Amino acid sequence: MDEQLPGLVMCVCTGKCPGFSKMDIWDFINRARVELPVEYGMIHPQLCEEDGDRFLADLLKSKRPLVVAACAPNMQRKMFRDSFAAEGMDMKKDMIPLDIRDMTTDEAINLVAKALEEETEEENV
């Protein structure tokens, strides 16, 4: 992910998805933005809706790589590919899609930390 720290966007599926019932989403995002090597951490209620598309389009204007902690990575790739392409960004290089559903706060933090560590190792090879 080049030299720029990635941003972290957590999508919580309106906050009512049972997949987030084991997690304290506020603790997760606060720990992530303080403990992990990310430029910022934020929560969006539903990135797959029209306002989510507009939000992502604005966010990607910065060309900052993103970690998206949300649903299944294959769904994220389908939903967000147009937004990344519109900004000339390569999803394979500029996005880390992670499925954090059905995880505890600690499990989700550990998954994001591991993905960031693996990304850094790949860059250093």
DRENNULO-749299 format. One record per residue (C-alpha): residue in three letters; x negated, y negated, z. Coordinates in nm, 3 decimals. Example, Ala and Ser with C-alpha at 12.3 -4.5 7.8 and 13.67 -1.06 7.14 Angstrom:
2
   code      east     north        up
    ala    -1.230     0.450     0.780
    ser    -1.367     0.106     0.714
end
This chain:
125
   code      east     north        up
    met     0.000     0.000     0.000
    asp    -0.280    -0.236    -0.092
    glu    -0.405    -0.478     0.173
    gln    -0.070    -0.622     0.270
    leu     0.113    -0.471     0.566
    pro     0.445    -0.323     0.462
    gly     0.778    -0.443     0.591
    leu     1.011    -0.202     0.767
    val     1.382    -0.205     0.691
    met     1.612     0.025     0.882
    cys     1.954     0.091     0.730
    val     2.207     0.217     0.983
    cys     2.504     0.302     0.760
    thr     2.731     0.045     0.930
    gly     2.607     0.158     1.271
    lys     2.884     0.417     1.287
    cys     2.709     0.704     1.111
    pro     2.690     1.002     1.348
    gly     2.338     1.059     1.218
    phe     2.219     0.775     1.442
    ser     2.396     0.885     1.760
    lys     2.078     1.022     1.926
    met     1.882     0.705     1.861
    asp     1.875     0.366     2.026
    ile     1.844     0.163     1.705
    trp     1.742    -0.155     1.887
    asp     1.468     0.024     2.080
    phe     1.351     0.186     1.756
    ile     1.322    -0.138     1.559
    asn     1.161    -0.328     1.848
    arg     0.906    -0.055     1.909
    ala     0.834    -0.020     1.537
    arg     0.768    -0.390     1.483
    val     0.547    -0.415     1.794
    glu     0.367    -0.077     1.794
    leu     0.325     0.005     1.424
    pro     0.119    -0.159     1.150
    val     0.410    -0.336     0.980
    glu     0.454    -0.705     0.902
    tyr     0.808    -0.703     1.040
    gly     1.094    -0.475     1.132
    met     1.459    -0.542     1.061
    ile     1.794    -0.368     1.057
    his     2.044    -0.396     0.774
    pro     2.393    -0.255     0.827
    gln     2.436    -0.095     0.481
    leu     2.179    -0.140     0.205
    cys     2.389     0.056    -0.045
    glu     2.664    -0.211    -0.051
    glu     2.667    -0.519    -0.276
    asp     2.530    -0.748    -0.007
    gly     2.258    -0.490     0.054
    asp     2.163    -0.506    -0.313
    arg     2.140    -0.886    -0.292
    phe     1.942    -0.867     0.033
    leu     1.696    -0.617    -0.114
    ala     1.656    -0.824    -0.432
    asp     1.566    -1.131    -0.224
    leu     1.338    -0.933     0.005
    leu     1.145    -0.778    -0.284
    lys     1.062    -1.118    -0.435
    ser     0.770    -1.124    -0.189
    lys     0.630    -0.809    -0.357
    arg     0.564    -0.667    -0.011
    pro     0.566    -0.286     0.009
    leu     0.852    -0.147     0.218
    val     0.916     0.138     0.451
    val     1.287     0.215     0.436
    ala     1.404     0.416     0.736
    ala     1.752     0.537     0.653
    cys     1.912     0.830     0.473
    ala     1.773     1.093     0.237
    pro     1.473     0.972     0.033
    asn     1.623     1.100    -0.294
    met     1.932     0.885    -0.231
    gln     1.717     0.584    -0.150
    arg     1.522     0.625    -0.473
    lys     1.846     0.638    -0.675
    met     2.004     0.342    -0.494
    phe     1.704     0.110    -0.490
    arg     1.520     0.186    -0.815
    asp     1.683    -0.101    -1.007
    ser     1.591    -0.353    -0.737
    phe     1.227    -0.241    -0.736
    ala     1.211    -0.232    -1.116
    ala     1.361    -0.582    -1.143
    glu     1.067    -0.714    -0.938
    gly     0.810    -0.511    -1.132
    met     0.738    -0.293    -0.831
    asp     0.649     0.076    -0.843
    met     0.863     0.274    -0.599
    lys     0.601     0.550    -0.579
    lys     0.344     0.298    -0.463
    asp     0.552     0.026    -0.298
    met     0.814     0.220    -0.104
    ile     0.803     0.481     0.168
    pro     1.156     0.625     0.196
    leu     1.215     0.808     0.524
    asp     1.517     0.997     0.650
    ile     1.554     0.919     1.019
    arg     1.906     1.053     1.068
    asp     1.965     1.297     1.352
    met     1.644     1.190     1.525
    thr     1.582     1.048     1.867
    thr     1.412     0.711     1.895
    asp     1.077     0.875     1.969
    glu     1.110     1.119     1.679
    ala     1.187     0.835     1.437
    ile     0.895     0.623     1.563
    asn     0.663     0.922     1.525
    leu     0.785     0.987     1.170
    val     0.726     0.627     1.063
    ala     0.385     0.619     1.233
    lys     0.283     0.943     1.059
    ala     0.400     0.817     0.718
    leu     0.207     0.491     0.760
    glu    -0.103     0.683     0.868
    glu    -0.079     0.916     0.567
    glu    -0.033     0.618     0.335
    thr    -0.345     0.452     0.477
    glu    -0.544     0.776     0.437
    glu    -0.434     0.804     0.072
    glu    -0.548     0.448     0.004
    asn    -0.889     0.518     0.155
    val    -0.951     0.825    -0.062
end
